[in-house]
């Protein structure tokens, strides 16, 4: 098959910003990741072999001068030395193992230095999603519906803009195809250019499409930063240590913290007044959105901070209707914005989006350590716990969350 990923920056911004922070703070740390399919999908025969062929083709994908120039111009918070690293970066298929069991369930595992393997997650998820539709015989249908998809995306943007929503595309990981994401972003960009507020289309997490359409790349960090720190040093203070690392690396830029790795209670205990003032805002990625916002508002007020001065980014399985409803609820409580993923890039009639993630599951501080430390992600949604069951239980007990 043709290579699915052909551009180095066909990736989410947060992978680059976290990679930079990892090199600066944990250059010798090694990690393991694991693929999770929450729907327990049976994949077509030969899928794992084709996936490994796609991953091997990543070895030929390198960053271009144009991509470097764009990132330097639009991502000024990233230090210049990082682009020397990216120019010399090469993917390596040996970091990945993919297999299928007798029934066709897919297993994918990753191992290597954190600064190398961190750049695989989004690309591999995008490959798995698009490859599934191709091998399941649905790719041609997706391609034939792109004209209608443009119109539907244009209408989604109109409704969000007229409702006052500030929104961006977060849909790379589970897109139906590269072309589907391209179509959706083009439609929303063109609708945004012709429709004046009160809301607006603020950009995309995908750096390549941000470059193609001269948009702002959107993103900061993911759960894996906190998960890795928790594996190395324990979950109780993992959020605090992550905030410290992030603030030292970016000096106040990229100040939206993803707080839900181990739930609100653990984060709230770590969210001291200095960091609450320093960080621009928080991102809600699990739990019931309005309930989470109420907790955030109460925390800021308890610290003497006006929550209306803070940004809250909502990114938990949103669609147009839920974003508009949430905009109405949050408008007088904070500065709301919305990162919308699958609903933008994989919303075709009769096509079921993949419910897939890749999570960091083990870490060791340096390669000299003889063993890995297990870690996990808990979040505010019990069904989204990922990790070894024994590790999940241990972390719940350590955080006094076990029933």
C-alpha positions in Angstrom: 0.0 0.0 0.0 1.0 3.7 -0.4 2.5 5.3 2.6 -0.1 6.9 4.8 2.2 9.4 6.5 4.3 11.4 4.1 5.0 14.6 6.0 7.1 14.8 9.2 4.9 17.5 10.7 1.7 15.5 10.0 1.6 15.2 13.8 0.1 17.1 16.7 2.1 20.0 18.2 2.1 18.6 21.7 4.3 15.7 20.6 7.0 18.2 19.5 6.7 20.4 22.6 6.8 17.4 24.9 9.8 16.0 23.0 11.7 19.2 23.6 10.9 19.1 27.3 11.9 15.5 27.6 15.3 16.1 26.0 15.9 19.0 28.3 14.8 17.3 31.5 14.9 13.5 30.9 17.4 12.9 28.1 18.3 9.3 29.2 14.9 8.1 30.2 13.5 5.0 28.5 9.8 4.1 28.2 7.3 1.6 27.1 4.0 2.3 25.4 1.1 0.1 24.6 -1.8 0.3 22.2 -5.3 0.0 23.6 -8.5 -0.6 21.5 -11.4 0.2 23.8 -13.8 -1.6 21.5 -11.8 -4.8 21.3 -11.9 -4.6 17.5 -11.1 -7.6 15.3 -8.8 -6.3 12.6 -8.6 -7.7 9.1 -6.1 -10.6 8.4 -2.6 -9.3 7.8 -3.3 -6.0 9.5 -0.3 -6.2 11.8 2.1 -7.0 9.0 0.8 -4.0 6.9 1.0 -1.8 10.0 4.7 -2.7 10.4 5.3 -1.9 6.7 3.7 1.5 7.2 5.9 2.1 10.2 9.0 1.0 8.3 8.1 3.6 5.6 8.3 6.3 8.4 12.1 5.8 8.2 12.0 7.8 5.0 10.0 10.7 6.4 12.2 13.6 7.4 11.6 17.2 8.3 11.9 19.7 5.5 13.3 23.3 5.5 9.8 24.6 4.9 8.5 22.8 7.9 11.3 24.1 10.1 10.8 27.6 8.9 7.1 27.5 9.7 7.6 26.1 13.2 10.3 28.7 13.9 7.9 31.5 12.8 4.7 30.3 14.5 6.2 28.4 17.5 8.6 30.9 18.9 8.5 29.3 22.4 10.4 26.2 21.0 14.2 26.8 21.4 16.3 26.8 18.2 18.5 23.9 19.3 15.4 21.6 19.0 15.3 22.0 15.2 18.8 20.6 15.0 17.5 17.5 16.8 14.5 17.3 14.4 16.7 17.6 11.3 18.7 14.6 12.4 15.8 12.6 13.7 15.0 9.3 12.0 12.2 6.8 12.9 13.3 3.3 13.5 10.9 0.3 13.0 12.8 -1.6 15.8 11.1 0.6 18.4 7.7 -1.1 17.5 6.3 -4.6 17.7 2.9 -5.3 16.2 1.1 -8.7 16.2 -2.4 -10.1 15.9 -3.9 -13.0 17.9 -5.8 -15.9 16.3 -9.0 -13.9 16.4 -7.5 -10.8 14.8 -7.1 -8.5 17.9 -4.2 -6.1 17.5 -1.3 -5.8 19.9 1.2 -2.9 19.4 4.0 -2.2 21.8 6.8 0.4 21.8 10.1 0.6 23.6 13.1 3.0 23.4 14.4 6.3 24.6 11.6 8.6 25.5 12.9 11.4 23.3 12.7 9.0 20.3 9.5 7.0 20.8 7.5 10.1 21.9 7.2 11.0 18.2 5.4 7.8 17.3 2.1 7.9 19.1 0.0 10.2 17.0 1.4 9.0 13.7 0.9 5.3 14.5 -2.7 6.0 15.7 -3.5 7.9 12.5 -2.0 5.0 10.5 -4.0 2.4 12.4 -7.2 4.4 11.9 -6.8 5.0 8.2 -5.4 1.6 7.5 -8.3 -0.1 9.1 -10.8 1.6 6.8 -8.6 0.8 3.8 -8.3 -2.9 4.6 -12.0 -3.2 5.7 -13.1 -1.9 2.3 -14.4 1.4 3.5 -11.6 3.7 2.2 -13.3 4.3 -1.2 -16.5 5.3 0.4 -14.8 7.9 2.6 -13.0 9.3 -0.4 -16.2 9.5 -2.4 -18.0 11.4 0.3 -15.4 14.2 0.7 -17.5 16.8 -1.2 -20.4 16.3 1.2 -18.0 16.2 4.1 -16.7 19.7 3.1 -20.2 21.0 3.2 -21.0 19.4 6.6 -17.7 20.7 8.1 -18.5 24.2 6.7 -21.9 24.1 8.5 -20.3 22.9 11.8 -18.0 25.9 11.7 -20.9 28.2 11.0 -22.8 27.0 14.0 -19.9 27.2 16.3 -18.8 30.7 15.2 -22.3 32.1 15.5 -22.6 30.5 19.0 -19.5 32.4 20.1 -17.3 29.3 20.4 -13.5 29.5 20.0 -12.6 26.1 18.6 -9.8 24.1 17.1 -9.2 20.8 15.4 -7.8 18.0 17.6 -8.6 15.2 15.3 -5.3 13.7 13.9 -5.2 10.6 16.0 -8.5 9.0 15.0 -9.2 10.6 11.6 -10.9 8.7 8.9 -8.1 9.6 6.5 -5.5 12.3 5.8 -7.8 13.7 3.1 -10.8 13.8 5.5 -8.8 15.9 8.0 -7.6 18.1 5.1 -11.2 18.6 3.9 -12.5 19.5 7.4 -9.8 22.0 8.1 -10.1 23.6 4.7 -13.8 24.0 5.2 -13.5 25.5 8.7 -10.7 27.8 7.6 -12.8 29.1 4.7 -15.9 29.5 6.8 -14.0 31.3 9.4 -12.5 33.7 6.9 -15.9 34.7 5.6 -17.9 34.9 8.8 -17.3 37.5 11.5 -17.5 36.4 15.1 -18.5 36.2 17.9 -16.6 32.9 17.9 -13.8 31.8 15.6 -11.8 28.9 14.3 -8.5 29.2 16.2 -6.4 26.6 14.4 -5.4 22.9 14.5 -3.2 20.6 16.6 -1.8 19.2 13.3 1.4 21.1 12.5 1.4 20.2 8.8 -2.1 21.4 8.2 -1.4 24.5 10.2 1.4 25.2 7.8 -0.7 24.4 4.7 -3.5 26.7 5.7 -1.4 29.3 7.6 -3.2 28.6 10.9 -1.9 28.6 14.5 -0.6 25.2 15.7 -2.5 24.4 18.9 -1.3 22.3 21.8 0.8 21.9 24.9 1.1 18.5 26.6 -0.4 15.1 27.1 -1.0 12.7 30.0 2.2 10.8 29.3 4.3 13.6 30.9 2.6 13.2 34.2 2.4 9.4 33.8 6.1 9.1 33.3 6.9 11.3 36.3 4.5 9.3 38.4 6.2 6.1 37.4 9.6 7.5 38.3 8.7 9.4 41.5 5.2 8.4 42.5 1.7 9.8 41.6 1.1 11.9 44.7 3.3 14.8 43.5 3.4 14.0 39.8 1.3 17.0 38.7 3.4 19.4 40.8 6.6 18.0 39.3 5.2 18.2 35.8 4.2 21.8 36.3 7.7 22.6 37.6 9.3 20.9 34.6 7.0 22.6 32.1 7.4 26.1 33.6 11.2 25.7 33.6 11.3 24.6 30.0 8.9 27.1 28.5 9.1 30.1 30.9 5.5 30.8 31.0 4.6 30.0 27.4 2.3 27.0 26.6 0.6 27.6 29.9 -2.4 25.3 29.6 -2.1 22.3 32.0 -3.8 19.0 31.4 -4.8 18.1 34.9 -6.8 14.9 34.9 -4.2 12.2 34.7 -4.9 11.1 38.3 -8.2 12.9 38.8 -9.2 16.3 40.2 -8.5 15.5 43.9 -4.8 14.7 43.3 -4.3 17.7 41.0 -6.1 20.1 43.3 -3.7 19.3 46.1 -0.8 20.0 43.8 -2.2 23.2 42.3 -0.7 25.8 44.5 -1.3 29.6 44.2 2.0 30.2 42.4 1.3 27.7 39.6 -2.4 28.8 39.5 -1.2 32.3 38.7 1.5 31.2 36.4 -0.4 28.9 34.1 -2.8 30.5 31.7 -5.5 27.8 32.3 -6.5 24.2 32.4 -7.7 21.5 29.9 -10.7 19.3 30.7 -10.3 15.9 29.0 -12.4 13.6 31.1 -15.4 13.6 33.5 -18.6 15.5 33.1 -17.6 18.9 31.6 -19.8 21.2 33.7 -19.0 19.4 36.9 -15.3 19.7 36.1 -15.7 23.4 35.4 -17.4 24.0 38.7 -14.5 22.4 40.5 -12.0 24.6 38.5 -14.0 27.8 39.3 -14.2 26.9 43.0 -10.4 26.2 43.1 -9.4 29.5 41.5 -11.8 31.4 43.8 -10.3 29.7 46.9 -6.9 31.0 45.8 -8.2 34.5 45.3 -8.0 34.3 41.5 -10.9 35.4 39.3 -11.7 32.3 37.1 -12.9 34.7 34.4 -9.3 35.6 33.8 -8.4 32.0 33.1 -8.8 29.9 30.0 -10.4 26.5 30.2 -10.0 24.2 27.2 -12.6 21.5 26.8 -11.6 18.4 24.8 -13.6 15.5 26.1 -15.4 13.8 23.3 -17.1 17.0 22.1 -19.4 17.6 19.1 -21.0 20.8 17.9 -24.1 20.5 20.1 -22.2 19.7 23.3 -19.7 22.5 22.6 -22.5 25.1 22.1 -24.3 23.9 25.2 -21.0 24.1 27.2 -20.2 27.6 25.8 -23.5 28.8 27.2 -22.7 27.3 30.6 -19.1 28.5 30.8 -19.3 31.9 29.1 -19.6 33.9 32.4 -17.3 31.6 34.4 -14.1 31.4 32.5 -12.6 32.0 29.0 -13.8 28.7 27.4 -12.4 27.2 24.2 -12.9 23.8 22.6 -10.6 21.2 21.0 -12.8 18.9 18.9 -11.3 15.7 17.5 -13.2 12.8 16.0 -16.4 14.8 15.4 -14.4 16.9 13.0 -12.2 14.3 11.3 -14.2 11.1 11.4 -17.9 11.8 11.1 -19.0 9.9 8.0 -22.4 8.2 7.8 -22.0 4.4 8.3 -18.4 4.7 9.4 -17.6 3.9 13.0 -14.7 5.9 14.4 -11.9 3.9 16.1 -11.8 4.1 19.9 -8.1 3.7 20.2 -5.2 5.2 22.3 -1.6 4.6 22.9 -0.5 5.1 26.5 2.8 5.1 28.3 2.9 2.1 30.7 6.5 1.9 32.0 9.5 4.1 32.6 13.0 4.0 33.9 15.0 7.1 34.7 18.1 6.0 32.7 19.2 3.1 30.6 21.4 2.0 33.4 18.5 1.0 35.6 18.0 -2.8 35.5 14.2 -2.6 35.7 11.2 -0.5 34.6 8.7 1.1 36.9 5.1 0.6 35.9 2.7 3.5 35.5 -0.9 4.1 34.5 -3.5 6.7 33.7 -6.6 7.1 35.8 -8.4 10.3 34.7 -12.0 11.2 35.8 -13.6 8.5 33.7 -13.3 5.0 35.2 -13.7 3.4 31.8 -10.6 5.3 30.6 -8.2 3.8 33.1 -5.3 2.4 31.2 -2.4 0.3 32.5 -1.8 -3.0 34.2 -4.7 -3.8 36.6 -2.3 -4.3 39.5 -0.6 -0.9 38.8 -4.0 0.8 38.6 -5.0 -0.6 42.0 -1.6 0.5 43.5 -2.0 4.0 42.2 -5.6 4.2 43.4 -4.5 3.2 46.9 -1.5 5.6 46.9 -3.9 8.4 46.0 -6.6 7.2 48.5 -9.0 6.7 45.7 -9.6 3.0 46.1 -13.0 1.9 47.2 
